[in-house]
């Protein structure tokens, strides 16, 4: 009997720990497709090309490009309203109109879109309810590629934005849980952006070590340690071992 292809369409229901593992399962296989999450009245989509998030869309008003420029102080409220009206009349993208009206520079537009995409992607790590659907295949040709986040740093940045201790604790286990770096560490961690303290914590995992001892040995605070462990577990950089038998 033939096994189903990993790149087939798939969908399901989110739980508190679903999204980090879900998106990484797509990124690590270097797939191309669109991952869409829906919850209540919101819908957000991540466009993935060869295992890298390259674009994102959202119907959340707080994710709109104009608000990014407005909140950053680059565009006044009156200017934003005028640009929105002109964009609607002329059927143009708001960013294009803002550049044409000389409210922002082309460089500001590029950086603004990158920030918008990054924020949409990272905001989805905060979702614990809703539905997801993934559709593999070539991306719509009209979408402009604006961002090429690496798989590892996408997971790191997304999980670093999670403040829910309940979710983190559910992911890492108790104080006696042991961790160790997985084989092929160099391949997994080559492109990661970690601080010196985070690399030092990872070095403590070269031999089996309990969460209790990691908290005692690291200069990071315990909350940051547990959150980082969740990211490293998701990336397959460390593995969880059974608690030591006393």
N, C-alpha and C positions, 0 to 999 in steps of 0.2 A: 504494500500500500504506500503510495507516494505521500511524503510529508508536505504539509502546506508551506508555501513560500513565505519567508519572513517579510517580504516586501508587499504582501497582500494588504488590501484595506483592512483596517481594524478599528474597533470602537469599544467604548465601555464607560464605566462610572468612576469618577475620581474619589479617592479617599485621602486621608491626611498625608500619606507618604507616597501617593501614586506618581505625581508629576515629575519629580527629579529622575526617578528610575525610568519612567515612560519616555521622556525626551532623550535620555542618554541611550536607551536601547535603539533609538533611531539614528542618533548622531554617530555612535560607535561603529555602526554598520555602513557608514558613509552613504546613507540613502538620500534620495531626492524626492521631495513631496511636500504636502501641506498638512500641518497638524492644527486642528481647530478645537477650541474649548468653548463650551457654551454653559452659561449659568444664569438663572433668572432672565434678565433682559439683555445680558452682555454676551458678546461673541468676539473672541480674539483668535487670530490665526498666525502661525509662524511658518514662513516659507523657508525650506531647508534645501540646500544644494550641496550634494556630495558630502553630507555630514556636517555642514556648517549653516547656522541660521543666517540668512542673508536679507530678509525683509520680514515685516510684520504689519498686520492691520488690526484695528480695533474699532468697535462702535461706542466705546466709553468716551464720553465727552472730555474727561480729564486727560485722555491720551492724545488729544488733537494737537497738531503741530502749532497752530496759532497760539494755543495756551502755553506751550513751551516757551515761545518767544516772548509772550506777554509776561509770564511769571519771571523770566530772566531779565526783564526790564529793557529788552531790545526794541519792543514795539509798545506804543501807548495804547490805551483802551480805545480812544477815538480812531487811531490809525488802524487797529485790528478790525474795528467795525466797518470802516471804509473798505478795507481790503477784502473782507468777507463778502460785502455787497458786490464789489467789482468782480470777484471770482465767480459768484453765482450768475451774474449777468453775462459774463464772457465765457463761462464754461471752462475756466482754467483752474489748475491747482492753486491753492492758497499760497504755497511757497513761491511759485512762479510770479504771482501778482505782487507779493511783498518785495521781491527783488526788482520787478519792473517799477514799482513805486519808490524804489530806493530807500525803503525802510530797513532792509537788511542787505548784506553783501552776499554774493554767491557762496563764499566760504561759510558764512553763517548758516545758509540753507543746508549745505552738505552736512555740517556738524549737527544741526538741529534734527535732521532726518535720522542720522545715526543715533543720536540720543533718544529720539522717539522710539526707534525700533528696539534699542537696548532696553528701554524702560518697559515696553510692552512684553518682551520676552521674560524679563526678570519678574514682572508683576504676576506672571502665571505660576511662579513658584509659591506664591502666597495662597493659591486656590486650594481648598480642601473639599469642595463640593462642586458638582456639575457633571457634565459629560464630555468625553473627548472622542474625536474621530480622526483617523489618519488616512490620507489618500496619497499613495505613492505615485510618482510619475513626473514628467517634465513640468516645470513651473510655467505659469502664464507668461508669454513673451513680453507683455506690456509692463511687467513689474521691473523696475530699475533695481539692479543689485546695489545695495548701499552698505552692507555690513557683512563682514566675514569673521564671526566669532568662532574660535576653536571650541571643540566639544568640551574639553576639560575646563576651560575658563568660563564657559557658559554655565556649567553646573556649579562651579565655585561661586561665581558672582550671584547666581540665583539663590543658592542656599544661604549665602551670607546676608541676604536681605530678610531671611525668615527670623522672626523674633519670638515665635511661639515655642516656649519651653516644652509644652506637652508633645508637640510634634517631634522635636529633637530627641527628647527622652525616649519616645516610642521607637525611634530609629536606632539609637545607640545601645540601649539595654542598661543593665545595672552596673554598679561599681566593680563587681567581680568579673565582668565580662572581659575576655582577653582579646587582644588584637595583634596582628602581625602583618608586615608588608607582604604583598603577593609576589610571586615570581614575575619577572619581566618589568620590574619597577621602573627602570630607565625608559622603556618604551612608553609606559603609561604616563609618566610625569614629566617628560621632556619639555613640553610646551606650557606647563603650568606656571602661573604667576603666584608664587608664595613668598611670604616674608621670611626673614632669617629665623624668627621664632617658630614659624610653621614648619620650615624645613627641619629644624632641630627636633620638633615633636615627632615628625615622620621618622627621623633617625632612631628615636627611642623604640620604634615599632619593628626594628630589624630583628629583634627577638620577641617572643611572646610577652606581652605586657598587659596588665590590667588597666582598666579605665581609672581605677583608684590611684595607681602608681603614675599614670600619665598626668593626672591632675596635680600630683605632688611634685613631679619633676619639671613641668613646663612653666615658663614665665607668663604664658597666656592665662587669662582667667578661665575658670572652669566652663563657663557658658560657651566661650569661643572654642575651647578644646572639643566639646561635645558637638558643636555645630560643624567644625572642621572634619571631625571623624565621620559624620554623616556624609559629607561631600566625598571624602576619600573612599568610604564604603561604596557609595553609588558609582564611583569611577573605577572600582575594582583595584585601587591602589593598596588598600589594606583589606584584610579579611577578618571576619569575626570567628574566634575559636571558642570551644566550650570552656566554661569556667574551670579553673584548676580544681582537681580533686584533693580535698584536705584529708 
